[in-house]
Amino acid sequence: MDIKSMTLSELTDYITEHGYPKFRAKQIYQWSHIKMVRNVEEMKNLPKDIREWIKEDFVSLEIVDRLESKTDGTNKFVFRLSDGNVIESVFMPYKHGNSVCISSQAGCRMGCRFCASTLMGLARNLTPSEMLDQIYAVSKVTKQRVSNVVVMGTGEPLDNYDNLVRFIKLLTNEEGLHISQRNITVSSCGIVPQIYRLADEGFAITFAVSLHAPNDEKRKALMPVANQYGIAELMEACRYYFKQTGRRITFEYSLVAGENDTKEDAKQLSALLYDFPCHVNLIPVNPIKERDFKRGNLNSIQNFKVLLEKNAINVTIRRGMGKDIDAACGQLRKAYMEQER
């Protein structure tokens, strides 16, 4: 395990096992997780021999591309990992605080048909340090404090479960950045067994489920995961999650013109969620050239929202950010990889 993926206790054991005094562990931990240094040479109060020793084991992502929106201040980053894989992150400034949307995998194997992230398949899982360092790098470059973290970028977080859990614990630990668990959102396409595991972790995070259709037939057409876990099974897991955590679930619903945005779809979605404490986040789909999905017009999107509200469903339409820089999930990473090839 690399040192940035270790807890302070684990790092202390690691340092003392190699003959160094344990106070060096706290110094390394603070440089890594509070001061967020980009390389070990910045750790000025460490002896040179320790810096040399930990240099090969210190994760620091390389920024290979950065785009900044001229309309809303959104920044999109492409990072290169030590093995050459690339991932992306998005910095989004809001009045209530700055958010960073991070990736949990290099690529994705879930195959959701409207998503650019999955077109090139899954390369590998990210380590906790690689997830953390996206936040640290963005914060250092933008010189802005990050108050909210969304694990909703490239990859399926629950497909990288153990590293995700360690990442959350490190990010929220009082010895590090100490971001509140309530300011962390994890989004999943709905891997049912892992939802039960997450419910039992004791976290106070916000959990979002990519639903995208009101019935199994339409969901299977959009999301291959629906062939393994039906909506009834998924909703049962979501009810268990709410029972265990007391935290309402957000259901993400990408509106695809003519596919899942009809009056009947709104009626079925209302019937599915009417007695469940939740929030529906409507997302006008971002068209990608490999698919023929189209975004509905503003009227159709607003009408869908109104139909849900008439059935007492709590609903919002996601505000589009960074439209002038292709800030939708997977788009910039894919463009960079194609250009490299």
C-alpha positions in Angstrom: 0.0 0.0 0.0 1.3 3.4 -0.9 1.8 5.9 2.0 -1.0 8.3 0.9 -3.5 5.4 1.1 -2.5 4.6 4.7 -4.2 5.8 7.9 -1.9 7.7 10.3 -1.8 4.6 12.5 -0.7 2.4 9.6 1.8 5.0 8.5 3.3 5.2 12.0 3.7 1.4 12.1 5.3 1.5 8.7 7.8 4.3 9.6 8.8 2.8 13.0 9.3 -0.7 11.4 11.9 0.9 9.2 13.7 2.4 12.2 12.5 6.0 12.1 10.9 7.8 15.0 7.1 7.8 14.9 6.8 11.6 14.9 8.0 11.4 11.3 4.8 9.7 10.4 2.7 12.6 11.5 4.9 15.0 9.6 4.5 13.0 6.4 0.8 12.6 7.0 0.3 16.4 7.4 2.4 17.2 4.4 0.3 14.7 2.3 -3.2 15.3 3.5 -3.4 18.8 5.0 -0.7 20.8 3.1 -1.4 18.6 0.0 2.2 18.9 -1.4 2.8 17.7 -4.9 6.2 16.2 -4.3 8.2 15.0 -1.4 11.0 17.6 -1.9 8.5 20.1 -0.4 8.5 18.2 2.9 11.3 20.5 4.2 11.3 19.3 7.8 12.1 15.7 6.8 15.7 14.4 6.5 16.9 13.8 3.0 17.2 10.1 3.5 13.5 9.8 4.4 12.5 11.9 1.4 14.5 9.7 -0.9 13.0 6.6 0.7 9.4 7.6 0.3 9.8 9.3 -3.1 9.0 6.1 -5.1 6.0 5.4 -2.9 4.4 8.9 -3.1 1.3 9.3 -5.3 1.1 12.6 -7.1 -1.1 12.8 -10.2 0.2 14.6 -13.3 -2.1 17.2 -14.8 -1.9 16.7 -18.6 -4.9 18.9 -19.6 -7.0 21.6 -18.0 -10.0 23.5 -19.4 -11.7 26.4 -17.7 -15.2 27.5 -18.5 -15.6 31.1 -19.4 -19.3 31.0 -18.4 -19.4 29.6 -14.9 -15.8 29.0 -13.7 -16.0 25.2 -14.0 -12.5 23.6 -14.4 -12.0 20.2 -16.0 -8.8 18.3 -15.4 -7.3 15.3 -17.1 -4.7 13.5 -14.9 -2.2 10.9 -16.0 -1.6 8.0 -13.5 1.9 6.5 -12.9 1.1 3.6 -15.3 0.0 5.9 -18.1 -3.8 5.6 -17.7 -5.7 8.8 -17.7 -8.7 10.0 -15.6 -10.7 13.2 -15.2 -12.0 15.4 -12.5 -14.2 18.5 -12.5 -14.1 21.6 -10.2 -17.4 23.4 -9.8 -17.7 26.7 -7.9 -21.1 27.3 -6.2 -22.3 30.0 -3.9 -22.7 27.4 -1.1 -19.1 26.1 -1.6 -16.8 24.5 -4.1 -17.4 21.0 -5.3 -15.0 18.5 -6.9 -16.4 15.6 -8.9 -13.8 12.8 -9.0 -13.3 9.5 -10.8 -13.1 6.2 -9.0 -11.8 4.0 -11.8 -9.8 4.5 -15.0 -12.7 3.8 -17.4 -15.8 1.8 -16.6 -17.3 -1.6 -17.4 -20.9 -0.8 -16.6 -21.8 0.0 -20.2 -24.5 2.6 -19.7 -25.5 3.5 -23.2 -25.7 7.3 -22.8 -22.3 7.7 -21.0 -19.0 8.5 -22.7 -17.0 7.1 -19.7 -17.8 3.5 -20.6 -17.0 3.5 -24.3 -13.4 2.4 -23.9 -14.1 -0.1 -21.1 -12.4 -0.5 -17.7 -8.6 -0.2 -17.4 -8.4 -0.6 -13.6 -9.6 0.6 -10.2 -8.1 3.7 -8.6 -6.3 3.5 -5.2 -7.5 5.6 -2.3 -4.5 7.9 -2.8 -5.4 8.4 -6.5 -8.9 9.3 -5.5 -7.7 11.7 -2.8 -5.0 13.3 -5.0 -7.6 14.5 -7.5 -9.1 16.6 -4.8 -5.7 17.8 -3.5 -4.4 18.7 -7.0 -7.5 20.6 -7.9 -7.5 22.5 -4.6 -3.8 23.5 -5.1 -4.1 24.5 -8.7 -7.3 26.5 -8.3 -6.2 27.9 -4.9 -9.8 27.2 -3.7 -11.0 25.3 -0.6 -13.0 22.3 -1.5 -16.1 21.7 0.7 -18.0 19.1 -1.2 -16.9 16.0 -3.0 -18.9 14.0 -5.5 -17.8 10.5 -6.5 -19.6 10.6 -9.8 -16.9 10.9 -12.4 -15.5 8.1 -14.5 -16.1 4.7 -13.1 -18.6 2.9 -10.9 -17.6 3.5 -7.2 -19.3 0.4 -5.8 -17.3 -1.7 -8.3 -14.2 -0.4 -6.5 -15.8 -0.9 -3.1 -12.9 -1.4 -0.6 -10.8 1.5 -2.0 -13.9 3.7 -2.0 -14.5 3.0 1.7 -10.9 3.6 2.7 -11.0 6.9 0.6 -14.1 8.1 2.5 -12.5 7.3 5.9 -9.3 9.1 5.0 -11.0 12.2 3.5 -13.3 12.6 6.5 -10.7 11.8 9.2 -10.0 14.7 11.6 -6.2 14.3 11.1 -6.6 15.1 7.3 -8.8 17.4 5.4 -11.7 16.4 7.7 -14.5 17.1 5.1 -17.9 16.3 6.6 -19.4 13.0 5.5 -22.6 14.9 4.8 -20.7 16.8 2.1 -19.8 13.6 0.2 -22.0 12.1 -2.5 -21.4 8.7 -3.9 -23.3 7.8 -7.1 -23.9 4.2 -8.2 -25.7 2.6 -11.2 -27.1 0.1 -8.6 -24.9 -2.9 -7.7 -27.4 -4.3 -5.2 -25.1 -6.4 -2.9 -22.7 -3.5 -2.5 -25.6 -1.2 -1.5 -26.4 -3.4 1.4 -22.7 -3.3 2.4 -22.5 0.4 2.1 -25.7 0.7 4.3 -23.9 -1.1 7.1 -20.7 1.0 7.0 -22.3 3.7 9.3 -21.5 6.6 7.0 -23.6 9.8 6.8 -22.8 10.4 3.2 -25.4 11.2 0.5 -26.1 8.2 -1.7 -27.3 8.6 -5.3 -28.6 5.9 -7.5 -28.7 6.1 -11.3 -32.2 5.0 -12.1 -32.8 6.5 -15.6 -36.0 4.6 -16.3 -39.3 3.8 -14.5 -39.5 0.1 -15.5 -37.2 -2.9 -16.1 -37.8 -3.0 -19.9 -36.6 0.6 -20.5 -33.8 0.4 -17.9 -32.4 -2.7 -19.5 -32.2 -0.8 -22.8 -30.2 2.0 -21.2 -28.2 0.2 -18.5 -26.8 -3.4 -18.8 -26.7 -3.6 -14.9 -30.5 -3.8 -15.0 -30.2 -7.3 -16.5 -28.7 -8.5 -13.3 -30.6 -6.4 -10.8 -34.2 -5.6 -11.5 -35.9 -2.4 -10.2 -37.9 -4.2 -7.5 -34.6 -5.7 -6.1 -32.9 -2.3 -6.4 -35.7 -0.5 -4.5 -35.6 -3.1 -1.8 -31.9 -2.4 -1.3 -32.5 1.3 -1.3 -35.2 0.9 1.4 -32.7 -1.0 3.5 -30.1 1.7 3.0 -32.6 4.4 4.2 -33.6 2.2 7.2 -30.0 1.7 8.2 -28.7 5.3 7.7 -31.8 7.6 7.9 -30.4 9.4 4.9 -32.7 9.9 2.0 -31.5 8.7 -1.4 -31.2 10.8 -4.5 -32.3 9.1 -7.7 -30.5 10.3 -10.8 -32.7 10.3 -14.0 -31.1 11.2 -17.3 -33.9 12.5 -19.7 -33.4 11.1 -23.2 -35.9 12.5 -25.7 -38.4 9.9 -26.8 -36.8 7.2 -24.7 -37.8 7.8 -21.0 -39.4 11.3 -20.9 -43.0 10.7 -21.7 -46.1 11.4 -19.6 -46.4 7.6 -19.0 -42.8 7.4 -17.9 -43.4 10.2 -15.3 -46.6 8.4 -14.1 -44.7 5.1 -13.6 -41.8 6.9 -11.9 -44.2 8.6 -9.5 -45.8 5.3 -8.7 -42.4 3.7 -8.1 -41.2 6.4 -5.7 -44.4 7.9 -4.2 -44.0 6.4 -0.7 -40.2 6.6 -0.5 -38.3 9.5 1.1 -36.1 10.5 -1.7 -35.1 13.3 -4.1 -35.2 13.0 -7.9 -32.5 14.8 -9.9 -33.5 15.2 -13.5 -30.5 15.4 -15.9 -30.9 16.5 -19.5 -28.8 13.9 -21.3 -25.5 15.1 -22.8 -25.4 13.8 -26.4 -22.3 11.8 -27.6 -21.4 11.1 -31.2 -21.4 7.3 -30.7 -25.1 7.3 -29.7 -28.2 8.8 -31.3 -29.7 9.9 -28.0 -31.1 13.4 -28.0 -31.8 16.0 -25.3 -35.4 17.1 -25.0 -36.4 20.7 -25.2 -36.8 22.9 -22.2 -40.6 22.5 -22.2 -40.6 18.7 -22.2 -38.0 18.7 -19.4 -40.1 21.2 -17.3 -43.3 19.2 -18.0 -41.7 16.0 -16.7 -40.7 17.8 -13.6 -44.2 19.2 -13.0 -45.8 15.8 -13.5 -43.6 14.4 -10.7 -44.3 17.3 -8.4 -48.0 16.8 -8.9 -47.5 13.4 -7.4 -45.6 14.8 -4.4 -42.2 13.8 -5.6 -39.3 16.0 -4.5 -37.5 16.9 -7.8 -35.0 19.3 -9.3 -33.4 19.8 -12.7 -29.7 19.6 -12.6 -28.0 22.9 -13.5 -25.7 22.4 -16.4 -22.1 23.3 -15.7 -19.1 23.8 -18.0 -21.1 23.4 -21.2 -18.4 25.2 -23.2 -15.7 22.8 -22.2 -17.4 19.4 -22.6 -17.6 18.9 -18.8 -20.0 16.0 -19.0 -18.6 12.7 -17.6 -16.0 11.0 -19.8 -16.0 13.5 -22.6 -12.6 15.2 -22.1 -10.8 12.0 -21.1 -12.1 10.3 -24.2 -11.1 13.2 -26.4 -7.6 13.3 -24.8 -7.1 9.5 -25.3 -8.2 9.7 -28.9 -5.8 12.6 -29.6 -2.9 10.6 -27.9 -3.6 7.6 -30.1 
